Amino acid sequence: MPPSPCQPAIPVSPTAFAMGDKVRFTAEYLEGNIDYRRALAGRVGEVTGFRAGAPTVEFPKVGRRKPFTFYEVPFERLERAP
């Protein structure tokens, strides 16, 4: 049986991310990050490149939420979006 889309995304190894992959921040990271918790909860971004071996992630503008770009995001803070 395929996984339910309601289940959280499965963390992957750093080598599994490629340009164009859809990712989001892990719930554990957002729980501890008060500054971006509301702005990024549930949002899906795209890996647009790599800098110093870590991915650059862009979150597009959604409704009234402004776009964000994060450089050199540690792999343990990301998970593949379902």
mmCIF file of the N, C-alpha and C atoms, coordinates in Angstrom:
data_MODEL
# 
_entry.id   MODEL 
# 
loop_
_atom_site.group_PDB 
_atom_site.id 
_atom_site.type_symbol 
_atom_site.label_atom_id 
_atom_site.label_alt_id 
_atom_site.label_comp_id 
_atom_site.label_asym_id 
_atom_site.label_entity_id 
_atom_site.label_seq_id 
_atom_site.pdbx_PDB_ins_code 
_atom_site.Cartn_x 
_atom_site.Cartn_y 
_atom_site.Cartn_z 
_atom_site.occupancy 
_atom_site.B_iso_or_equiv 
_atom_site.pdbx_formal_charge 
_atom_site.auth_seq_id 
_atom_site.auth_comp_id 
_atom_site.auth_asym_id 
_atom_site.auth_atom_id 
_atom_site.pdbx_PDB_model_num 
ATOM 1   N N  . MET A 1 1  ? 0.848  -1.172 0.000  1.00 0.00 ? 1  MET A N  1 
ATOM 2   C CA . MET A 1 1  ? 0.000  0.000  0.000  1.00 0.00 ? 1  MET A CA 1 
ATOM 3   C C  . MET A 1 1  ? 0.898  1.241  0.000  1.00 0.00 ? 1  MET A C  1 
ATOM 4   N N  . PRO A 1 2  ? 0.636  2.225  -0.863 1.00 0.00 ? 2  PRO A N  1 
ATOM 5   C CA . PRO A 1 2  ? 1.469  3.437  -0.892 1.00 0.00 ? 2  PRO A CA 1 
ATOM 6   C C  . PRO A 1 2  ? 1.258  4.272  0.362  1.00 0.00 ? 2  PRO A C  1 
ATOM 7   N N  . PRO A 1 3  ? 2.263  5.073  0.740  1.00 0.00 ? 3  PRO A N  1 
ATOM 8   C CA . PRO A 1 3  ? 2.122  5.898  1.937  1.00 0.00 ? 3  PRO A CA 1 
ATOM 9   C C  . PRO A 1 3  ? 1.018  6.940  1.755  1.00 0.00 ? 3  PRO A C  1 
ATOM 10  N N  . SER A 1 4  ? 0.374  7.266  2.832  1.00 0.00 ? 4  SER A N  1 
ATOM 11  C CA . SER A 1 4  ? -0.688 8.263  2.816  1.00 0.00 ? 4  SER A CA 1 
ATOM 12  C C  . SER A 1 4  ? -0.091 9.651  2.631  1.00 0.00 ? 4  SER A C  1 
ATOM 13  N N  . PRO A 1 5  ? -0.747 10.533 1.864  1.00 0.00 ? 5  PRO A N  1 
ATOM 14  C CA . PRO A 1 5  ? -0.219 11.892 1.722  1.00 0.00 ? 5  PRO A CA 1 
ATOM 15  C C  . PRO A 1 5  ? -0.301 12.687 3.016  1.00 0.00 ? 5  PRO A C  1 
ATOM 16  N N  . CYS A 1 6  ? -1.018 12.175 3.995  1.00 0.00 ? 6  CYS A N  1 
ATOM 17  C CA . CYS A 1 6  ? -1.130 12.859 5.288  1.00 0.00 ? 6  CYS A CA 1 
ATOM 18  C C  . CYS A 1 6  ? 0.051  12.560 6.206  1.00 0.00 ? 6  CYS A C  1 
ATOM 19  N N  . GLN A 1 7  ? 0.827  11.535 5.879  1.00 0.00 ? 7  GLN A N  1 
ATOM 20  C CA . GLN A 1 7  ? 1.982  11.187 6.699  1.00 0.00 ? 7  GLN A CA 1 
ATOM 21  C C  . GLN A 1 7  ? 3.091  12.197 6.466  1.00 0.00 ? 7  GLN A C  1 
ATOM 22  N N  . PRO A 1 8  ? 3.918  12.471 7.496  1.00 0.00 ? 8  PRO A N  1 
ATOM 23  C CA . PRO A 1 8  ? 5.024  13.415 7.309  1.00 0.00 ? 8  PRO A CA 1 
ATOM 24  C C  . PRO A 1 8  ? 6.037  12.880 6.311  1.00 0.00 ? 8  PRO A C  1 
ATOM 25  N N  . ALA A 1 9  ? 6.744  13.791 5.668  1.00 0.00 ? 9  ALA A N  1 
ATOM 26  C CA . ALA A 1 9  ? 7.767  13.405 4.701  1.00 0.00 ? 9  ALA A CA 1 
ATOM 27  C C  . ALA A 1 9  ? 8.889  12.650 5.408  1.00 0.00 ? 9  ALA A C  1 
ATOM 28  N N  . ILE A 1 10 ? 9.524  11.758 4.685  1.00 0.00 ? 10 ILE A N  1 
ATOM 29  C CA . ILE A 1 10 ? 10.605 10.945 5.238  1.00 0.00 ? 10 ILE A CA 1 
ATOM 30  C C  . ILE A 1 10 ? 11.922 11.677 5.021  1.00 0.00 ? 10 ILE A C  1 
ATOM 31  N N  . PRO A 1 11 ? 12.711 11.898 6.088  1.00 0.00 ? 11 PRO A N  1 
ATOM 32  C CA . PRO A 1 11 ? 14.020 12.536 5.899  1.00 0.00 ? 11 PRO A CA 1 
ATOM 33  C C  . PRO A 1 11 ? 14.897 11.688 4.990  1.00 0.00 ? 11 PRO A C  1 
ATOM 34  N N  . VAL A 1 12 ? 15.700 12.343 4.184  1.00 0.00 ? 12 VAL A N  1 
ATOM 35  C CA . VAL A 1 12 ? 16.554 11.637 3.233  1.00 0.00 ? 12 VAL A CA 1 
ATOM 36  C C  . VAL A 1 12 ? 18.002 12.024 3.452  1.00 0.00 ? 12 VAL A C  1 
ATOM 37  N N  . SER A 1 13 ? 18.903 11.257 2.866  1.00 0.00 ? 13 SER A N  1 
ATOM 38  C CA . SER A 1 13 ? 20.323 11.554 3.007  1.00 0.00 ? 13 SER A CA 1 
ATOM 39  C C  . SER A 1 13 ? 20.679 12.783 2.168  1.00 0.00 ? 13 SER A C  1 
ATOM 40  N N  . PRO A 1 14 ? 21.753 13.483 2.524  1.00 0.00 ? 14 PRO A N  1 
ATOM 41  C CA . PRO A 1 14 ? 22.138 14.695 1.795  1.00 0.00 ? 14 PRO A CA 1 
ATOM 42  C C  . PRO A 1 14 ? 22.348 14.490 0.301  1.00 0.00 ? 14 PRO A C  1 
ATOM 43  N N  . THR A 1 15 ? 22.802 13.324 -0.078 1.00 0.00 ? 15 THR A N  1 
ATOM 44  C CA . THR A 1 15 ? 23.073 13.096 -1.488 1.00 0.00 ? 15 THR A CA 1 
ATOM 45  C C  . THR A 1 15 ? 21.796 12.883 -2.286 1.00 0.00 ? 15 THR A C  1 
ATOM 46  N N  . ALA A 1 16 ? 20.657 12.732 -1.626 1.00 0.00 ? 16 ALA A N  1 
ATOM 47  C CA . ALA A 1 16 ? 19.412 12.474 -2.331 1.00 0.00 ? 16 ALA A CA 1 
ATOM 48  C C  . ALA A 1 16 ? 18.757 13.749 -2.851 1.00 0.00 ? 16 ALA A C  1 
ATOM 49  N N  . PHE A 1 17 ? 19.168 14.938 -2.385 1.00 0.00 ? 17 PHE A N  1 
ATOM 50  C CA . PHE A 1 17 ? 18.590 16.179 -2.881 1.00 0.00 ? 17 PHE A CA 1 
ATOM 51  C C  . PHE A 1 17 ? 19.245 16.560 -4.205 1.00 0.00 ? 17 PHE A C  1 
ATOM 52  N N  . ALA A 1 18 ? 18.431 17.033 -5.122 1.00 0.00 ? 18 ALA A N  1 
ATOM 53  C CA . ALA A 1 18 ? 18.924 17.513 -6.410 1.00 0.00 ? 18 ALA A CA 1 
ATOM 54  C C  . ALA A 1 18 ? 18.209 18.811 -6.745 1.00 0.00 ? 18 ALA A C  1 
ATOM 55  N N  . MET A 1 19 ? 18.736 19.542 -7.692 1.00 0.00 ? 19 MET A N  1 
ATOM 56  C CA . MET A 1 19 ? 18.075 20.779 -8.102 1.00 0.00 ? 19 MET A CA 1 
ATOM 57  C C  . MET A 1 19 ? 16.673 20.455 -8.593 1.00 0.00 ? 19 MET A C  1 
ATOM 58  N N  . GLY A 1 20 ? 15.717 21.255 -8.167 1.00 0.00 ? 20 GLY A N  1 
ATOM 59  C CA . GLY A 1 20 ? 14.329 21.050 -8.565 1.00 0.00 ? 20 GLY A CA 1 
ATOM 60  C C  . GLY A 1 20 ? 13.510 20.233 -7.584 1.00 0.00 ? 20 GLY A C  1 
ATOM 61  N N  . ASP A 1 21 ? 14.161 19.603 -6.595 1.00 0.00 ? 21 ASP A N  1 
ATOM 62  C CA . ASP A 1 21 ? 13.423 18.815 -5.603 1.00 0.00 ? 21 ASP A CA 1 
ATOM 63  C C  . ASP A 1 21 ? 12.551 19.724 -4.747 1.00 0.00 ? 21 ASP A C  1 
ATOM 64  N N  . LYS A 1 22 ? 11.368 19.247 -4.414 1.00 0.00 ? 22 LYS A N  1 
ATOM 65  C CA . LYS A 1 22 ? 10.458 19.975 -3.532 1.00 0.00 ? 22 LYS A CA 1 
ATOM 66  C C  . LYS A 1 22 ? 10.754 19.555 -2.097 1.00 0.00 ? 22 LYS A C  1 
ATOM 67  N N  . VAL A 1 23 ? 11.026 20.531 -1.239 1.00 0.00 ? 23 VAL A N  1 
ATOM 68  C CA . VAL A 1 23 ? 11.390 20.259 0.151  1.00 0.00 ? 23 VAL A CA 1 
ATOM 69  C C  . VAL A 1 23 ? 10.634 21.202 1.081  1.00 0.00 ? 23 VAL A C  1 
ATOM 70  N N  . ARG A 1 24 ? 10.673 20.888 2.350  1.00 0.00 ? 24 ARG A N  1 
ATOM 71  C CA . ARG A 1 24 ? 10.132 21.764 3.389  1.00 0.00 ? 24 ARG A CA 1 
ATOM 72  C C  . ARG A 1 24 ? 10.993 21.606 4.627  1.00 0.00 ? 24 ARG A C  1 
ATOM 73  N N  . PHE A 1 25 ? 10.872 22.562 5.551  1.00 0.00 ? 25 PHE A N  1 
ATOM 74  C CA . PHE A 1 25 ? 11.612 22.457 6.800  1.00 0.00 ? 25 PHE A CA 1 
ATOM 75  C C  . PHE A 1 25 ? 10.951 21.409 7.688  1.00 0.00 ? 25 PHE A C  1 
ATOM 76  N N  . THR A 1 26 ? 11.746 20.718 8.476  1.00 0.00 ? 26 THR A N  1 
ATOM 77  C CA . THR A 1 26 ? 11.209 19.706 9.378  1.00 0.00 ? 26 THR A CA 1 
ATOM 78  C C  . THR A 1 26 ? 10.406 20.379 10.493 1.00 0.00 ? 26 THR A C  1 
ATOM 79  N N  . ALA A 1 27 ? 9.444  19.653 11.029 1.00 0.00 ? 27 ALA A N  1 
ATOM 80  C CA . ALA A 1 27 ? 8.620  20.170 12.126 1.00 0.00 ? 27 ALA A CA 1 
ATOM 81  C C  . ALA A 1 27 ? 9.484  20.460 13.344 1.00 0.00 ? 27 ALA A C  1 
ATOM 82  N N  . GLU A 1 28 ? 10.502 19.637 13.582 1.00 0.00 ? 28 GLU A N  1 
ATOM 83  C CA . GLU A 1 28 ? 11.387 19.835 14.729 1.00 0.00 ? 28 GLU A CA 1 
ATOM 84  C C  . GLU A 1 28 ? 12.127 21.162 14.624 1.00 0.00 ? 28 GLU A C  1 
ATOM 85  N N  . TYR A 1 29 ? 12.580 21.507 13.433 1.00 0.00 ? 29 TYR A N  1 
ATOM 86  C CA . TYR A 1 29 ? 13.283 22.771 13.243 1.00 0.00 ? 29 TYR A CA 1 
ATOM 87  C C  . TYR A 1 29 ? 12.330 23.956 13.431 1.00 0.00 ? 29 TYR A C  1 
ATOM 88  N N  . LEU A 1 30 ? 11.152 23.870 12.870 1.00 0.00 ? 30 LEU A N  1 
ATOM 89  C CA . LEU A 1 30 ? 10.196 24.977 12.980 1.00 0.00 ? 30 LEU A CA 1 
ATOM 90  C C  . LEU A 1 30 ? 9.711  25.177 14.413 1.00 0.00 ? 30 LEU A C  1 
ATOM 91  N N  . GLU A 1 31 ? 9.629  24.108 15.197 1.00 0.00 ? 31 GLU A N  1 
ATOM 92  C CA . GLU A 1 31 ? 9.215  24.241 16.601 1.00 0.00 ? 31 GLU A CA 1 
ATOM 93  C C  . GLU A 1 31 ? 10.189 25.109 17.380 1.00 0.00 ? 31 GLU A C  1 
ATOM 94  N N  . GLY A 1 32 ? 11.458 25.011 17.061 1.00 0.00 ? 32 GLY A N  1 
ATOM 95  C CA . GLY A 1 32 ? 12.470 25.762 17.792 1.00 0.00 ? 32 GLY A CA 1 
ATOM 96  C C  . GLY A 1 32 ? 12.818 27.099 17.165 1.00 0.00 ? 32 GLY A C  1 
ATOM 97  N N  . ASN A 1 33 ? 12.217 27.435 16.037 1.00 0.00 ? 33 ASN A N  1 
ATOM 98  C CA . ASN A 1 33 ? 12.549 28.672 15.339 1.00 0.00 ? 33 ASN A CA 1 
ATOM 99  C C  . ASN A 1 33 ? 11.337 29.601 15.341 1.00 0.00 ? 33 ASN A C  1 
ATOM 100 N N  . ILE A 1 34 ? 11.287 30.475 16.319 1.00 0.00 ? 34 ILE A N  1 
ATOM 101 C CA . ILE A 1 34 ? 10.135 31.357 16.482 1.00 0.00 ? 34 ILE A CA 1 
ATOM 102 C C  . ILE A 1 34 ? 10.018 32.351 15.332 1.00 0.00 ? 34 ILE A C  1 
ATOM 103 N N  . ASP A 1 35 ? 11.146 32.829 14.801 1.00 0.00 ? 35 ASP A N  1 
ATOM 104 C CA . ASP A 1 35 ? 11.133 33.858 13.762 1.00 0.00 ? 35 ASP A CA 1 
ATOM 105 C C  . ASP A 1 35 ? 10.411 33.424 12.493 1.00 0.00 ? 35 ASP A C  1 
ATOM 106 N N  . TYR A 1 36 ? 10.594 32.174 12.072 1.00 0.00 ? 36 TYR A N  1 
ATOM 107 C CA . TYR A 1 36 ? 10.037 31.724 10.798 1.00 0.00 ? 36 TYR A CA 1 
ATOM 108 C C  . TYR A 1 36 ? 8.921  30.699 10.936 1.00 0.00 ? 36 TYR A C  1 
ATOM 109 N N  . ARG A 1 37 ? 8.530  30.362 12.145 1.00 0.00 ? 37 ARG A N  1 
ATOM 110 C CA . ARG A 1 37 ? 7.551  29.294 12.351 1.00 0.00 ? 37 ARG A CA 1 
ATOM 111 C C  . ARG A 1 37 ? 6.258  29.538 11.568 1.00 0.00 ? 37 ARG A C  1 
ATOM 112 N N  . ARG A 1 38 ? 5.643  30.681 11.750 1.00 0.00 ? 38 ARG A N  1 
ATOM 113 C CA . ARG A 1 38 ? 4.362  30.960 11.085 1.00 0.00 ? 38 ARG A CA 1 
ATOM 114 C C  . ARG A 1 38 ? 4.538  31.187 9.590  1.00 0.00 ? 38 ARG A C  1 
ATOM 115 N N  . ALA A 1 39 ? 5.633  31.795 9.200  1.00 0.00 ? 39 ALA A N  1 
ATOM 116 C CA . ALA A 1 39 ? 5.839  32.110 7.786  1.00 0.00 ? 39 ALA A CA 1 
ATOM 117 C C  . ALA A 1 39 ? 6.101  30.877 6.932  1.00 0.00 ? 39 ALA A C  1 
ATOM 118 N N  . LEU A 1 40 ? 6.687  29.833 7.522  1.00 0.00 ? 40 LEU A N  1 
ATOM 119 C CA . LEU A 1 40 ? 7.098  28.680 6.729  1.00 0.00 ? 40 LEU A CA 1 
ATOM 120 C C  . LEU A 1 40 ? 6.343  27.391 7.031  1.00 0.00 ? 40 LEU A C  1 
ATOM 121 N N  . ALA A 1 41 ? 5.496  27.378 8.037  1.00 0.00 ? 41 ALA A N  1 
ATOM 122 C CA . ALA A 1 41 ? 4.767  26.158 8.384  1.00 0.00 ? 41 ALA A CA 1 
ATOM 123 C C  . ALA A 1 41 ? 3.901  25.717 7.207  1.00 0.00 ? 41 ALA A C  1 
ATOM 124 N N  . GLY A 1 42 ? 4.137  24.515 6.740  1.00 0.00 ? 42 GLY A N  1 
ATOM 125 C CA . GLY A 1 42 ? 3.353  23.951 5.654  1.00 0.00 ? 42 GLY A CA 1 
ATOM 126 C C  . GLY A 1 42 ? 3.755  24.396 4.257  1.00 0.00 ? 42 GLY A C  1 
ATOM 127 N N  . ARG A 1 43 ? 4.700  25.301 4.131  1.00 0.00 ? 43 ARG A N  1 
ATOM 128 C CA . ARG A 1 43 ? 5.108  25.771 2.803  1.00 0.00 ? 43 ARG A CA 1 
ATOM 129 C C  . ARG A 1 43 ? 6.149  24.849 2.183  1.00 0.00 ? 43 ARG A C  1 
ATOM 130 N N  . VAL A 1 44 ? 6.051  24.699 0.889  1.00 0.00 ? 44 VAL A N  1 
ATOM 131 C CA . VAL A 1 44 ? 6.962  23.836 0.141  1.00 0.00 ? 44 VAL A CA 1 
ATOM 132 C C  . VAL A 1 44 ? 7.859  24.716 -0.721 1.00 0.00 ? 44 VAL A C  1 
ATOM 133 N N  . GLY A 1 45 ? 9.156  24.465 -0.621 1.00 0.00 ? 45 GLY A N  1 
ATOM 134 C CA . GLY A 1 45 ? 10.132 25.201 -1.409 1.00 0.00 ? 45 GLY A CA 1 
ATOM 135 C C  . GLY A 1 45 ? 10.802 24.298 -2.427 1.00 0.00 ? 45 GLY A C  1 
ATOM 136 N N  . GLU A 1 46 ? 11.678 24.890 -3.209 1.00 0.00 ? 46 GLU A N  1 
ATOM 137 C CA . GLU A 1 46 ? 12.378 24.151 -4.252 1.00 0.00 ? 46 GLU A CA 1 
ATOM 138 C C  . GLU A 1 46 ? 13.877 24.367 -4.110 1.00 0.00 ? 46 GLU A C  1 
ATOM 139 N N  . VAL A 1 47 ? 14.641 23.283 -4.256 1.00 0.00 ? 47 VAL A N  1 
ATOM 140 C CA . VAL A 1 47 ? 16.101 23.386 -4.246 1.00 0.00 ? 47 VAL A CA 1 
ATOM 141 C C  . VAL A 1 47 ? 16.508 23.990 -5.578 1.00 0.00 ? 47 VAL A C  1 
ATOM 142 N N  . THR A 1 48 ? 17.144 25.174 -5.518 1.00 0.00 ? 48 THR A N  1 
ATOM 143 C CA . THR A 1 48 ? 17.513 25.877 -6.748 1.00 0.00 ? 48 THR A CA 1 
ATOM 144 C C  . THR A 1 48 ? 19.005 25.851 -7.030 1.00 0.00 ? 48 THR A C  1 
ATOM 145 N N  . GLY A 1 49 ? 19.775 25.292 -6.119 1.00 0.00 ? 49 GLY A N  1 
ATOM 146 C CA . GLY A 1 49 ? 21.214 25.211 -6.328 1.00 0.00 ? 49 GLY A CA 1 
ATOM 147 C C  . GLY A 1 49 ? 21.914 24.793 -5.063 1.00 0.00 ? 49 GLY A C  1 
ATOM 148 N N  . PHE A 1 50 ? 23.242 24.832 -5.108 1.00 0.00 ? 50 PHE A N  1 
ATOM 149 C CA . PHE A 1 50 ? 24.051 24.451 -3.956 1.00 0.00 ? 50 PHE A CA 1 
ATOM 150 C C  . PHE A 1 50 ? 25.138 25.491 -3.763 1.00 0.00 ? 50 PHE A C  1 
ATOM 151 N N  . ARG A 1 51 ? 25.441 25.780 -2.513 1.00 0.00 ? 51 ARG A N  1 
ATOM 152 C CA . ARG A 1 51 ? 26.479 26.755 -2.169 1.00 0.00 ? 51 ARG A CA 1 
ATOM 153 C C  . ARG A 1 51 ? 27.228 26.177 -0.978 1.00 0.00 ? 51 ARG A C  1 
ATOM 154 N N  . ALA A 1 52 ? 28.523 26.022 -1.115 1.00 0.00 ? 52 ALA A N  1 
ATOM 155 C CA . ALA A 1 52 ? 29.359 25.421 -0.073 1.00 0.00 ? 52 ALA A CA 1 
ATOM 156 C C  . ALA A 1 52 ? 28.855 24.023 0.291  1.00 0.00 ? 52 ALA A C  1 
ATOM 157 N N  . GLY A 1 53 ? 28.323 23.293 -0.682 1.00 0.00 ? 53 GLY A N  1 
ATOM 158 C CA . GLY A 1 53 ? 27.868 21.929 -0.469 1.00 0.00 ? 53 GLY A CA 1 
ATOM 159 C C  . GLY A 1 53 ? 26.483 21.803 0.135  1.00 0.00 ? 53 GLY A C  1 
ATOM 160 N N  . ALA A 1 54 ? 25.852 22.904 0.500  1.00 0.00 ? 54 ALA A N  1 
ATOM 161 C CA . ALA A 1 54 ? 24.516 22.869 1.094  1.00 0.00 ? 54 ALA A CA 1 
ATOM 162 C C  . ALA A 1 54 ? 23.511 23.489 0.121  1.00 0.00 ? 54 ALA A C  1 
ATOM 163 N N  . PRO A 1 55 ? 22.263 23.024 0.171  1.00 0.00 ? 55 PRO A N  1 
ATOM 164 C CA . PRO A 1 55 ? 21.289 23.510 -0.810 1.00 0.00 ? 55 PRO A CA 1 
ATOM 165 C C  . PRO A 1 55 ? 20.830 24.945 -0.570 1.00 0.00 ? 55 PRO A C  1 
ATOM 166 N N  . THR A 1 56 ? 20.473 25.602 -1.665 1.00 0.00 ? 56 THR A N  1 
ATOM 167 C CA . THR A 1 56 ? 19.771 26.878 -1.639 1.00 0.00 ? 56 THR A CA 1 
ATOM 168 C C  . THR A 1 56 ? 18.309 26.550 -1.889 1.00 0.00 ? 56 THR A C  1 
ATOM 169 N N  . VAL A 1 57 ? 17.432 27.033 -1.013 1.00 0.00 ? 57 VAL A N  1 
ATOM 170 C CA . VAL A 1 57 ? 16.006 26.707 -1.110 1.00 0.00 ? 57 VAL A CA 1 
ATOM 171 C C  . VAL A 1 57 ? 15.210 27.991 -1.290 1.00 0.00 ? 57 VAL A C  1 
ATOM 172 N N  . GLU A 1 58 ? 14.349 28.004 -2.312 1.00 0.00 ? 58 GLU A N  1 
ATOM 173 C CA . GLU A 1 58 ? 13.478 29.148 -2.551 1.00 0.00 ? 58 GLU A CA 1 
ATOM 174 C C  . GLU A 1 58 ? 12.036 28.751 -2.255 1.00 0.00 ? 58 GLU A C  1 
ATOM 175 N N  . PHE A 1 59 ? 11.376 29.598 -1.472 1.00 0.00 ? 59 PHE A N  1 
ATOM 176 C CA . PHE A 1 59 ? 9.958  29.432 -1.189 1.00 0.00 ? 59 PHE A CA 1 
ATOM 177 C C  . PHE A 1 59 ? 9.232  30.534 -1.948 1.00 0.00 ? 59 PHE A C  1 
ATOM 178 N N  . PRO A 1 60 ? 8.362  30.182 -2.895 1.00 0.00 ? 60 PRO A N  1 
ATOM 179 C CA . PRO A 1 60 ? 7.706  31.208 -3.709 1.00 0.00 ? 60 PRO A CA 1 
ATOM 180 C C  . PRO A 1 60 ? 6.645  31.983 -2.928 1.00 0.00 ? 60 PRO A C  1 
ATOM 181 N N  . LYS A 1 61 ? 6.231  33.105 -3.489 1.00 0.00 ? 61 LYS A N  1 
ATOM 182 C CA . LYS A 1 61 ? 5.159  33.909 -2.916 1.00 0.00 ? 61 LYS A CA 1 
ATOM 183 C C  . LYS A 1 61 ? 3.866  33.099 -3.014 1.00 0.00 ? 61 LYS A C  1 
ATOM 184 N N  . VAL A 1 62 ? 3.138  33.020 -1.899 1.00 0.00 ? 62 VAL A N  1 
ATOM 185 C CA . VAL A 1 62 ? 1.865  32.305 -1.869 1.00 0.00 ? 62 VAL A CA 1 
ATOM 186 C C  . VAL A 1 62 ? 0.844  33.222 -1.223 1.00 0.00 ? 62 VAL A C  1 
ATOM 187 N N  . GLY A 1 63 ? -0.122 33.678 -2.006 1.00 0.00 ? 63 GLY A N  1 
ATOM 188 C CA . GLY A 1 63 ? -1.118 34.604 -1.474 1.00 0.00 ? 63 GLY A CA 1 
ATOM 189 C C  . GLY A 1 63 ? -0.448 35.860 -0.955 1.00 0.00 ? 63 GLY A C  1 
ATOM 190 N N  . ARG A 1 64 ? -0.676 36.150 0.313  1.00 0.00 ? 64 ARG A N  1 
ATOM 191 C CA . ARG A 1 64 ? -0.067 37.329 0.935  1.00 0.00 ? 64 ARG A CA 1 
ATOM 192 C C  . ARG A 1 64 ? 1.291  37.025 1.552  1.00 0.00 ? 64 ARG A C  1 
ATOM 193 N N  . ARG A 1 65 ? 1.679  35.772 1.561  1.00 0.00 ? 65 ARG A N  1 
ATOM 194 C CA . ARG A 1 65 ? 2.977  35.401 2.132  1.00 0.00 ? 65 ARG A CA 1 
ATOM 195 C C  . ARG A 1 65 ? 4.092  35.723 1.152  1.00 0.00 ? 65 ARG A C  1 
ATOM 196 N N  . LYS A 1 66 ? 5.098  36.440 1.627  1.00 0.00 ? 66 LYS A N  1 
ATOM 197 C CA . LYS A 1 66 ? 6.180  36.866 0.756  1.00 0.00 ? 66 LYS A CA 1 
ATOM 198 C C  . LYS A 1 66 ? 7.141  35.718 0.452  1.00 0.00 ? 66 LYS A C  1 
ATOM 199 N N  . PRO A 1 67 ? 7.893  35.830 -0.647 1.00 0.00 ? 67 PRO A N  1 
ATOM 200 C CA . PRO A 1 67 ? 8.855  34.784 -0.991 1.00 0.00 ? 67 PRO A CA 1 
ATOM 201 C C  . PRO A 1 67 ? 10.071 34.840 -0.074 1.00 0.00 ? 67 PRO A C  1 
ATOM 202 N N  . PHE A 1 68 ? 10.693 33.684 0.116  1.00 0.00 ? 68 PHE A N  1 
ATOM 203 C CA . PHE A 1 68 ? 11.908 33.574 0.918  1.00 0.00 ? 68 PHE A CA 1 
ATOM 204 C C  . PHE A 1 68 ? 12.936 32.778 0.139  1.00 0.00 ? 68 PHE A C  1 
ATOM 205 N N  . THR A 1 69 ? 14.213 33.146 0.294  1.00 0.00 ? 69 THR A N  1 
ATOM 206 C CA . THR A 1 69 ? 15.323 32.361 -0.235 1.00 0.00 ? 69 THR A CA 1 
ATOM 207 C C  . THR A 1 69 ? 16.298 32.128 0.905  1.00 0.00 ? 69 THR A C  1 
ATOM 208 N N  . PHE A 1 70 ? 16.659 30.868 1.115  1.00 0.00 ? 70 PHE A N  1 
ATOM 209 C CA . PHE A 1 70 ? 17.600 30.492 2.174  1.00 0.00 ? 70 PHE A CA 1 
ATOM 210 C C  . PHE A 1 70 ? 18.823 29.852 1.526  1.00 0.00 ? 70 PHE A C  1 
ATOM 211 N N  . TYR A 1 71 ? 19.999 30.329 1.908  1.00 0.00 ? 71 TYR A N  1 
ATOM 212 C CA . TYR A 1 71 ? 21.257 29.821 1.373  1.00 0.00 ? 71 TYR A CA 1 
ATOM 213 C C  . TYR A 1 71 ? 21.932 28.923 2.406  1.00 0.00 ? 71 TYR A C  1 
ATOM 214 N N  . GLU A 1 72 ? 22.620 27.900 1.922  1.00 0.00 ? 72 GLU A N  1 
ATOM 215 C CA . GLU A 1 72 ? 23.403 26.984 2.767  1.00 0.00 ? 72 GLU A CA 1 
ATOM 216 C C  . GLU A 1 72 ? 22.569 26.407 3.912  1.00 0.00 ? 72 GLU A C  1 
ATOM 217 N N  . VAL A 1 73 ? 21.437 25.825 3.566  1.00 0.00 ? 73 VAL A N  1 
ATOM 218 C CA . VAL A 1 73 ? 20.545 25.216 4.559  1.00 0.00 ? 73 VAL A CA 1 
ATOM 219 C C  . VAL A 1 73 ? 21.116 23.852 4.946  1.00 0.00 ? 73 VAL A C  1 
ATOM 220 N N  . PRO A 1 74 ? 21.340 23.598 6.244  1.00 0.00 ? 74 PRO A N  1 
ATOM 221 C CA . PRO A 1 74 ? 21.816 22.273 6.656  1.00 0.00 ? 74 PRO A CA 1 
ATOM 222 C C  . PRO A 1 74 ? 20.812 21.182 6.262  1.00 0.00 ? 74 PRO A C  1 
ATOM 223 N N  . PHE A 1 75 ? 21.327 20.065 5.770  1.00 0.00 ? 75 PHE A N  1 
ATOM 224 C CA . PHE A 1 75 ? 20.466 18.986 5.297  1.00 0.00 ? 75 PHE A CA 1 
ATOM 225 C C  . PHE A 1 75 ? 19.529 18.453 6.372  1.00 0.00 ? 75 PHE A C  1 
ATOM 226 N N  . GLU A 1 76 ? 19.975 18.442 7.618  1.00 0.00 ? 76 GLU A N  1 
ATOM 227 C CA . GLU A 1 76 ? 19.130 17.880 8.687  1.00 0.00 ? 76 GLU A CA 1 
ATOM 228 C C  . GLU A 1 76 ? 17.906 18.735 8.987  1.00 0.00 ? 76 GLU A C  1 
ATOM 229 N N  . ARG A 1 77 ? 17.850 19.951 8.470  1.00 0.00 ? 77 ARG A N  1 
ATOM 230 C CA . ARG A 1 77 ? 16.677 20.822 8.676  1.00 0.00 ? 77 ARG A CA 1 
ATOM 231 C C  . ARG A 1 77 ? 15.632 20.650 7.586  1.00 0.00 ? 77 ARG A C  1 
ATOM 232 N N  . LEU A 1 78 ? 15.941 19.866 6.552  1.00 0.00 ? 78 LEU A N  1 
ATOM 233 C CA . LEU A 1 78 ? 15.032 19.699 5.410  1.00 0.00 ? 78 LEU A CA 1 
ATOM 234 C C  . LEU A 1 78 ? 14.521 18.289 5.312  1.00 0.00 ? 78 LEU A C  1 
ATOM 235 N N  . GLU A 1 79 ? 13.346 18.172 4.705  1.00 0.00 ? 79 GLU A N  1 
ATOM 236 C CA . GLU A 1 79 ? 12.786 16.879 4.359  1.00 0.00 ? 79 GLU A CA 1 
ATOM 237 C C  . GLU A 1 79 ? 12.096 17.029 3.014  1.00 0.00 ? 79 GLU A C  1 
ATOM 238 N N  . ARG A 1 80 ? 12.023 15.931 2.291  1.00 0.00 ? 80 ARG A N  1 
ATOM 239 C CA . ARG A 1 80 ? 11.364 15.955 0.990  1.00 0.00 ? 80 ARG A CA 1 
ATOM 240 C C  . ARG A 1 80 ? 9.866  16.128 1.205  1.00 0.00 ? 80 ARG A C  1 
ATOM 241 N N  . ALA A 1 81 ? 9.263  17.015 0.431  1.00 0.00 ? 81 ALA A N  1 
ATOM 242 C CA . ALA A 1 81 ? 7.817  17.245 0.542  1.00 0.00 ? 81 ALA A CA 1 
ATOM 243 C C  . ALA A 1 81 ? 7.070  16.121 -0.158 1.00 0.00 ? 81 ALA A C  1 
ATOM 244 N N  . PRO A 1 82 ? 5.936  15.722 0.387  1.00 0.00 ? 82 PRO A N  1 
ATOM 245 C CA . PRO A 1 82 ? 5.174  14.637 -0.233 1.00 0.00 ? 82 PRO A CA 1 
ATOM 246 C C  . PRO A 1 82 ? 4.513  15.056 -1.536 1.00 0.00 ? 82 PRO A C  1 
# 
